[in-house]
Amino acid sequence: MASRRILKKRVKDVCTLLTMECLLKTLQVSGDKKDRLDKIVGDVLDLRDDFVSRISHTEPGNVKGYYRKFHEDFSNKVENVAGELDKLCD
């Protein structure tokens, strides 16, 4: 149970950092880019909720494979959001 709790905390921490990055970028840009950043913040919050709930409902019988896929999916989503932020603010 403790490892699930730690994993949930790490997912929340990463999503918090992404949200803070979006909010800092909002101060640097104007116009349509602010609207896009607001949408990205909403996507990050949905990402956090989705992955925290996935931790709570582990697939029985294939725990190792489940968490391997979980880590891959989470990494890909975080990289996509970070890429959107970089592309939007360059």
Order of alpha helices (4+ residues) and beta strands (2+ residues): alpha-alpha-alpha
